[in-house]
Amino acid sequence: MAAELTGTYLTLDDGRPAVRFRRVYDHPIDRVWHFVTDPDELGHWFPSRAEIDLRPGGTVTFSGDPNLEDSTGRVIAVDPPRHLSFHWDGDEVHFDLEEVDERRTRFTLTNVLGAADTAARNSAGWQVCLAALDAKAQGQRVEGPHAGAQASWKVLYDAYVAAGVPSGAPVPGQD
């Protein structure tokens, strides 16, 4: 059975490559904002622990990813509870939240890529991470994005490559 791909590869208006994911969560916008800004909540689904100084130019400290060294990034923009974007390891990550109604929020994650050949790798990684966020949002126990060998990353990666999403970048922890 083929993997269901939830990410989209696109070229932004300024010519930069990106991958984008959309979800609708049955939570008010303030709760989803908490999922994407609180270090303890991020720890359940984001690839690294992220501590974010929520102001433009603020530091983002990334730690705890078993495949990457600890690092820092910078907040590009923040508009609580609707938008957060930051630099991370040559990429930009954008979280956009839109109230669907008082109990539901549309969440869009856009990863603006520093290089197009990271698209399949990052798409598979974000899809695994967002599956953990999806489970967390539904109140389910979450193993997190680093669930080990049983995680579906490789199957998803192969499916993104087969779908023609640019690939070839090294995979931390595997190359």
CORFENRA-V954156 format. One record per pair of residues at least 24 apart in sequence whose ideal C-beta (glycine too) atoms are under 8 Angstrom apart, sorted by the first residue. I is the first residue (numbers start at 1). GAP is how many residues later the second one is. If there is no record, write none. Layout:
# CORFENRA-V954156
i=I gap=GAP
i=I gap=GAP
This chain:
# CORFENRA-V954156
i=2 gap=157
i=3 gap=149
i=3 gap=152
i=3 gap=153
i=3 gap=155
i=3 gap=156
i=5 gap=118
i=5 gap=122
i=5 gap=151
i=5 gap=154
i=5 gap=155
i=5 gap=158
i=6 gap=121
i=6 gap=124
i=7 gap=116
i=7 gap=119
i=7 gap=120
i=7 gap=153
i=9 gap=110
i=9 gap=114
i=9 gap=151
i=9 gap=156
i=9 gap=157
i=12 gap=100
i=16 gap=96
i=16 gap=97
i=17 gap=95
i=17 gap=96
i=17 gap=98
i=17 gap=99
i=17 gap=102
i=17 gap=149
i=18 gap=92
i=18 gap=93
i=18 gap=94
i=18 gap=95
i=19 gap=91
i=19 gap=92
i=19 gap=94
i=19 gap=100
i=19 gap=103
i=19 gap=104
i=19 gap=107
i=19 gap=146
i=20 gap=88
i=20 gap=89
i=20 gap=90
i=20 gap=91
i=21 gap=87
i=21 gap=88
i=21 gap=105
i=21 gap=106
i=21 gap=109
i=22 gap=84
i=22 gap=85
i=22 gap=86
i=22 gap=87
i=23 gap=83
i=23 gap=84
i=23 gap=107
i=23 gap=110
i=23 gap=111
i=24 gap=76
i=24 gap=80
i=24 gap=81
i=24 gap=82
i=24 gap=83
i=25 gap=79
i=25 gap=80
i=25 gap=82
i=25 gap=112
i=26 gap=77
i=26 gap=78
i=26 gap=111
i=26 gap=112
i=27 gap=76
i=27 gap=77
i=27 gap=78
i=27 gap=110
i=28 gap=71
i=28 gap=74
i=28 gap=75
i=28 gap=77
i=29 gap=52
i=29 gap=53
i=29 gap=68
i=29 gap=69
i=29 gap=70
i=29 gap=76
i=30 gap=51
i=31 gap=74
i=32 gap=49
i=32 gap=65
i=32 gap=73
i=32 gap=75
i=32 gap=105
i=33 gap=47
i=33 gap=48
i=33 gap=64
i=35 gap=98
i=35 gap=101
i=35 gap=102
i=36 gap=48
i=36 gap=59
i=36 gap=61
i=36 gap=71
i=37 gap=43
i=37 gap=47
i=41 gap=95
i=43 gap=101
i=44 gap=88
i=44 gap=89
i=44 gap=92
i=44 gap=98
i=44 gap=100
i=45 gap=84
i=45 gap=85
i=45 gap=87
i=45 gap=88
i=45 gap=91
i=45 gap=97
i=45 gap=99
i=45 gap=100
i=46 gap=83
i=46 gap=99
i=47 gap=78
i=47 gap=82
i=47 gap=98
i=47 gap=99
i=52 gap=32
i=52 gap=34
i=54 gap=24
i=54 gap=26
i=54 gap=30
i=60 gap=26
i=60 gap=27
i=60 gap=28
i=62 gap=26
i=62 gap=27
i=65 gap=81
i=65 gap=107
i=66 gap=80
i=66 gap=107
i=67 gap=105
i=67 gap=106
i=67 gap=107
i=68 gap=104
i=89 gap=25
i=90 gap=24
i=90 gap=25
i=91 gap=27
i=91 gap=31
i=115 gap=54
i=116 gap=50
i=117 gap=49
i=117 gap=50
i=117 gap=51
i=117 gap=52
i=118 gap=48
i=118 gap=51
i=119 gap=41
i=119 gap=46
i=119 gap=47
i=119 gap=48
i=120 gap=37
i=120 gap=40
i=120 gap=41
i=120 gap=45
i=120 gap=46
i=120 gap=47
i=121 gap=36
i=121 gap=46
i=121 gap=48
i=121 gap=50
i=123 gap=33
i=123 gap=34
i=123 gap=37
i=123 gap=42
i=124 gap=29
i=124 gap=30
i=124 gap=32
i=124 gap=33
i=124 gap=35
i=124 gap=36
i=125 gap=28
i=127 gap=25
i=127 gap=29
i=128 gap=24
i=128 gap=25
i=128 gap=28
